[in-house]
């Protein structure tokens, strides 16, 4: 079996076509999280929407003031619903494992491939490790060029530009080399960071092309979903309207704005499920093909 980047890039759509019930389960998982998020934090979302609305209508042209206001708005939101971050990490690990399973073990389709077990724990660990690694690499890639550019010297500023471009390339390279860690982890039943480096060796450009194609298709899904979401929001009022409920309790907000919250949650839950399949499934398909190219003596 040869590795075709173009073929693998469309795996997300094939997964949804082969297992429509699985996509339904993934959408329901998102829906539960969205409803919990609004159910327990409606008042905080109303405060955030109100601050965002005030910022949008503000005539202040001072960038520092605007950045401070944006930071305050997000701080207010995270103070109230910060618990959504670990919940989102868990959901991401469960869905990533499910999507990998749908490609690698299509016979395990019960409950839409969703499980809560050691596969999910390992995927969560890998996701955190990869995210922290890429975050540190990105921060370093920004820090050095910025320091050079801030020197005020033309030569160092030019050097900062060159270093910055090289650093961005390095982060992209690292991202691609780590991109198969999750599917290999699910397939092998062990944390597979170094194995991803081995599997992607000599395949950087096909994998990068595949990732770009998958990203473009996810953007198409996002645009089409945005059109649907806009129509639904027009009919239901949209969650942006929560700003007018600022100051009320979550129960009072839910009593008056349950319809737009429900409509937004349903539409975005199933669009998110489709997007996550389009983005993640190609990497599992790529690993499935690459695994078939690896000689038995090279298995890891």
Rosetta blueprint (number, residue, H / E / L):
1 X L
2 X L
3 X L
4 X L
5 X H
6 X H
7 X H
8 X H
9 X H
10 X L
11 X H
12 X H
13 X H
14 X H
15 X H
16 X H
17 X H
18 X H
19 X L
20 X H
21 X H
22 X H
23 X H
24 X H
25 X H
26 X H
27 X H
28 X H
29 X H
30 X H
31 X H
32 X H
33 X H
34 X H
35 X H
36 X H
37 X H
38 X H
39 X H
40 X H
41 X H
42 X H
43 X H
44 X H
45 X H
46 X H
47 X H
48 X H
49 X H
50 X H
51 X H
52 X H
53 X H
54 X H
55 X H
56 X H
57 X H
58 X L
59 X L
60 X L
61 X L
62 X L
63 X H
64 X H
65 X H
66 X H
67 X H
68 X H
69 X H
70 X H
71 X H
72 X H
73 X H
74 X H
75 X H
76 X H
77 X H
78 X H
79 X H
80 X H
81 X H
82 X L
83 X H
84 X H
85 X H
86 X H
87 X H
88 X H
89 X H
90 X H
91 X H
92 X H
93 X H
94 X H
95 X H
96 X H
97 X H
98 X H
99 X H
100 X H
101 X H
102 X H
103 X H
104 X H
105 X L
106 X L
107 X L
108 X L
109 X L
110 X H
111 X H
112 X H
113 X H
114 X L
115 X L
116 X L
117 X L
118 X H
119 X H
120 X H
121 X H
122 X H
123 X H
124 X H
125 X H
126 X H
127 X H
128 X H
129 X H
130 X H
131 X H
132 X H
133 X H
134 X H
135 X H
136 X H
137 X H
138 X H
139 X H
140 X H
141 X H
142 X H
143 X H
144 X H
145 X H
146 X H
147 X H
148 X H
149 X H
150 X L
151 X L
152 X L
153 X L
154 X H
155 X H
156 X H
157 X H
158 X H
159 X H
160 X H
161 X H
162 X H
163 X H
164 X H
165 X H
166 X H
167 X H
168 X H
169 X H
170 X H
171 X H
172 X H
173 X H
174 X H
175 X H
176 X H
177 X H
178 X L
179 X L
180 X L
181 X H
182 X H
183 X H
184 X H
185 X H
186 X H
187 X H
188 X H
189 X L
190 X L
191 X L
192 X L
193 X L
194 X H
195 X H
196 X H
197 X H
198 X H
199 X H
200 X H
201 X L
202 X L
203 X L
204 X H
205 X H
206 X H
207 X H
208 X H
209 X H
210 X H
211 X H
212 X H
213 X H
214 X H
215 X H
216 X H
217 X H
218 X H
219 X H
220 X H
221 X H
222 X H
223 X H
224 X H
225 X H
226 X H
227 X H
228 X H
229 X H
230 X H
231 X H
232 X H
233 X H
234 X H
235 X H
236 X H
237 X L
238 X L
239 X H
240 X H
241 X H
242 X H
243 X H
244 X H
245 X H
246 X L
247 X L
248 X L
249 X L
250 X H
251 X H
252 X H
253 X H
254 X H
255 X H
256 X H
257 X H
258 X H
259 X H
260 X H
261 X H
262 X H
263 X H
264 X H
265 X H
266 X H
267 X H
268 X H
269 X H
270 X H
271 X H
272 X H
273 X H
274 X H
275 X H
276 X H
277 X H
278 X H
279 X H
280 X H
281 X H
282 X H
283 X H
284 X H
285 X H
286 X H
287 X H
288 X H
289 X H
290 X H
291 X H
292 X H
293 X H
294 X L
295 X L
296 X H
297 X H
298 X H
299 X L
300 X L
